[in-house]
Amino acid sequence: MNLDSLTSRVNEIIEKIKNFGIFIKENDFIDYKLKLNHHGQTDETEIFLRNFAKDILSFANNKGGIILIGFNEDSGTKEIIDNGLQKEDLDIFTKIDLNTISQKFESITKCTIKIDLQEFQIGARKYYYLIIEKNNDVTIPINDFTDYKLKKGEIIHRISGKNEIANENSQKLNSFLQLKANEKSKQFMEIWSKLLPEIFDINPKEILMINPKTNKIYGYNQKDNNLSSSEIEIDKSETGVFNIILNAISAGEIGKISDTEGKPLYKIVGEIKSSAPRDYITLSTLESEIKKDAKYNFTNPLLKLALKELGWTNVENFHIEHPEENILNEDFSNFIWIENIDTIKDKRKVVFSKEAIKPLLEVINDNSKHAKYFKKDLHPKQ
């Protein structure tokens, strides 16, 4: 589940607790924690990671999850008691910077893990919830992190209401791999249903998609039972076959290619290349230009957060060099797009137009938007 779905789900759970006193038992998706273990540590980031790093990796490697903090589950009766958080724990949570936490996880796993931490109240008692988004990649510590109880190469995942090491033995590893194979098969259906709404009328195993933007062909892999891709060579020149077809489609000369029943057999995904190159600026230039007139301090990761909230990108974190597919919203291609820097070496880069400076500057200088766009208030320049 993504963060938006998790937020809706956790709000439903909190409302049931508030209005009806109904508690969901701990399971693969929900966990309760009563308080933080400080271990004599005073740094809030270290305290957070010591208490939650293992749980976050576990939920991320499963289906995502929710941790409700300030609740105690009786080990015998399994009854949930809503104790509330003590002041020293509340003080720690108020100081947590999620950007710092995200950077820490990138150093631990070399992967981006999306989480959110929010306070809520029941009566006079205060609590926090922590939500963890499912990660499509298996997330593994790249080194030993003893303070966080993480070991290099261990695959931690949530199963049967607890954290387990998937590669502890061959039986557990086989079960984990089967689980991931089933997920990939489901993702295969979801991918095609988004690309082709007619997926429900066609056997997805008979669909082929060619993407000239990335020189890849996608189709069903019978052996691995999932969506697979392969590299192919495509002529991307103005007179190349794909640009000729795309131009013809745009001109209305070609309808969708179909069989006798009128169902699409395949779809071409691509873009008509402009004969005149567009002027662009880099992210570093964009950042430095905004800082000239910005009233508040901001960082590169915060700027990416703003791009996501404005709807320009579909993700908060992305690579500028060799970006992943489908990270940009094509509706805002006048502000941001992927430029082919070197077609021979297939070097691509996310770039911006000068027109992107103004809307981003407006967001940064309007402190009423900071909570929405940056998840915190920005500090004014001195």
N, C-alpha and C positions, 0 to 999 in steps of 0.2 A: 504493500500500500504506500502511496505517496503521502507527503506531509499534510496536504489539504484533506484527504480522506481520513487520515489519522486524527486530525483536529476535530472533524465532525464526529468521529466515533468516540473520542475521549469526552467530548462535551455531552454526548448522549449518556455515557456512563456516569458522569458527574451529576447530571440531572436526576438519574434514577437513584443515586445515593442520597441526594438532597431531599427529593420529594417523597421517596418511598422506602428509603433505607435498604435498597437492594444492592448487594455487592456481588460482582462476578468473581468466581473463584479463580485463583492463579491457573494459568494455562500456557499454551505456546505463544500467546499473543499479549497476555497481561501479567504484570508482576507488581507486587507491593513491597515497599521498603519503609521501615519505621523512621530511621534516622541515619545520619552520616557517621561514618567511622573516621575520626580526624587523625588518628595515629600520631598525635603530637605535631601534626603539620599545620601550618598557618596559611600557606598559599592556596587560594581558593581553586585554582585550576588543578593543582596536584590532588587536592582533596576530592574534587569531582571525578577525576580520572581513576583514582584509587577505588572509588566506590562504584563507578559505572562503566569503566572501559570494557570490561569483559562482557557485561550485559549488553552494551551497545553493539559490539561485534556479533554477539550471539543472535540478537534480534535482526540485525542487518543481513545476516547470512540465512535467515529463515524468511518470514513474510513481513518483517517489520514488527513493531510492537509498541506497547504503552507501559510505562512504569509510573505508578501512583505513589507519591512519596509523602509519608506522614501517617501511613496506615500499617497496622500490625496484623499478620495472619497467625493465629494460634496454631502451633505445630501439631497439637493433638486434635482439637475439634475442627480446625480449618476455618474457624469463625474470623471474620474481618472486623477489626476494631479501628474506628477513625479517631486516633489519638490527637492528631495534629502535630505540627513541627515546633520544636523548641526554638527560641530566639537565636541561639548560636548557629543553628542550621539555616534558619531564614536569612541571617546576615550573610552567610556564605553564598547562598543561591542568588541573592540580589547583586553580588559582585561578579557573577559568572559572565564572561564575554564569549558568546558562542563562536565568534570568528576565531578567537584564540584556540578554543576547543577543536574546531574544524582543522586548523593548521596542525595541531598536535596529532590528530588522527591521520592526517596526510603523511606526517613523519613516521608514524607507527606502521601504517599499512600501504603507503603510496597510493591510496584510494580516497575518494571523496565520500564521506558519510554524512548524510543530512539528518539533523536532529533539531528539535525545538524544545525549549524549557519555559514553562509558564506557571505563574502562581494562580491559585484559586482559593476560595473561602467557603466553608460550610459553618454557618452560625458565626461564632467568634473565633473558631480555629482556622489556621491557615495551612495550606498544603501546596505542593508543586506537582506538576506532571511533566514527564519526559517522554517525548515520542521519537521513535527511530524509524526512518524510512527504509524499506527493503532495498538492498543493494543488488543490482543485477549481476555484478561480479562477486565471486567468492572472495571475502576480505580476510586476509591473513597477516599476522604480525611479521615484519621483515627481520626483526631481532628479538632478543629477550628483553622484556620490560618487567623486571621483577616487582617493582612497586605496584604495578597494575595487575599482577598475576597473569601476565601474558608471556607465552613462550614462542620463540621463532618457529614458524611453520605450522603451528597448531590451527586447525579449522574448528572454531567454536561456533556452535549453532544451538538454537532453542528447540527442544523436543521434549515431550512429556512433561511440560511445565518446568523444565530446568535447563541449565547450560550443560552441553556435552561436547566432548572432543570427538569430532567426526572421524579423524584419522588416528584414533587411539588403537584400533585394531581393524583387521580386514573386513569383519562383519559390519561394523559401524560405518566404515568408509563406503562399502558397497551400498548400504541403505541410503547414505547421504547422496551418493552419485545417482542412484535411481530417482531420488526425490528431485534432484536438479534436472535430470533428463525429462521428467514429467512436467516440470515448470517450463522448460524450453519448448516443449510441445505446445503448451498452452500459450506461451508468448508468440509462437509461430502463428497461431490462429488470430491472436489479437493484432499482430503486425499487419497481416493481410487484410483483416476486417477494416482497419483504418485506411490502408492504401486503396482498397477496392471495396466500396460498400456492397457490391454484388457478391461478396464472399459467401454469403449464405445460400446463394443459388448455384454456386460453382464448387466443385471439389478443389480445395486449396492446393492439393497435391498436383493439380494439372496446370497451375498458374506459374508463369515465368515473368520476372521483371528485370529489365535492363536499365541501369543507371549510368548514363554517359558522363555525369558530373564527376563520378568517382572511379570510372572504368571497372565497374563491377556488375555481375549478373547474379540474381538471387533466384532460388528455387527450392523445392522440397528435397531434402536429402533422405532417401529411403533407408539407407544403412543406419544413420544416426537418429532418424525420426525427428528431425527439426529443420528449421529454416537455415539454409547454408548459402554462402556467397563464394564467388571465385573471381579472380582478376581476368579481365579481357582487354584487348586493345581496341579502342574506338577512335575513329577520326573525328576530332573535335573542331576541325577548321570550319570556316563559314560555308565552304562548299561541300563539307562532309555530309554523309547520308542522314545523320540524325538532325542536324540543323535544317536540312532541306525538308525533312518530315515535319519538324516542329513549326517551321515557317508555314508550311502548307496547312497544318492544323489551325494555327492562329488566323490564317486567312479564310478559314472555313471551307477549304477545298477537300479536307479529309475529315470524316466523322470518326467515331470510335470504331475500331476494327472488331468485327463480331462474327459469330457463326450464324447459322440459319435461324436460330431461336432468338437472335438479338442480344446474346450475352457476351460481354467482353472476354476475349481470349487472353489478351495481355495488355499491359499499359506501359508507355514510355515515360520515365521520369527524367526531366532535364530542364534546361533553360536555353533560350535562344541567345546566343552570344551577341553582344553589341559590337558593331564594327568599330566604334570609337571607345577607347578606354576611358573609364571614369576616374576623376581625381579623388584621391582618398588620403586620410591621415591615419597614423597608427594609434594604438591604445595609449602608448606613453605620451604621444603628442596631445591626444585628446585630454588626458589627465592633466598635463602641464598647462594647457590652455584654460581648462576649467579652474585650476588653482589660482590663476591670475586674478580672477574676480570672485572667487568663493569666499564666503564669510565664515565658513566652518572648515575644520580639518577633516579630511577623509583619506581612505587608503584605496589601493587597487581592488582588493576583494569587495569593499563596500560599493565601489563603482559598478562592479559586476552584479551586485545585489540590486542596484537601481535599474540596471538593464533588464533584469528578470521581472521586477515589479512593473516597469513600463510596458512590458509585453514584447520587448525587442528580441529577447532570447527565451528559450524554453527551459533553460537550466541556470542555476546560480554560478556554477563553476564550469569553466570550459578552457580548453587550450587555445591560445591565440595562433600558435604555429601548428599546422596539421590538425585542424579542428575535427571533432567527430561529426557525423551526419546528423541532420535534423536538430541542431542546437539553436538555429535562428528562426524567427518568425518572418516569413516572406512578406508579410504585410508592411513591415518597416524597413524594407530594403533601400529606402531612400536615406536611412540613417546608418545602417550596418549591413555588411554583406561579406561573403568570402571571396577573396581575390586570388586568382591563379598567378603567383609570382614567377614561377618557372614551370612551364608545361612539360618540359623534358624530364626534369627531376620530380615532377608532380609535387611541387612545393606550393602549399596553399596557406592563406593567412586571413584571420578575421580583421577587417578594416572598417573605417568609419568615414562619413562625409563631414564637412565642416558644419553642416546644419545640425549635427548631433550635439554640438557644444551647448547651444541655448537651452533645450529642454532639460538636459542633465544639470546645468548650472541652476536652473529654476528649482529643481527638486532639492539640490544641496542647500540652497539659500533659504528655503522655506522650512523652518524648524517644525511647523505643524505636520509635515509629511515624514519627518525622520523616523518615527516609530514604525510607520507602515513600510517605508522603503529600506530602512537599515536595521530594523529591530532594536534600535536604541537611539538615544539623542546624541548628535554630534557635538563635539566641543568647539566653541567659537575660537577663531584665530586670536592670538594675543596681539 
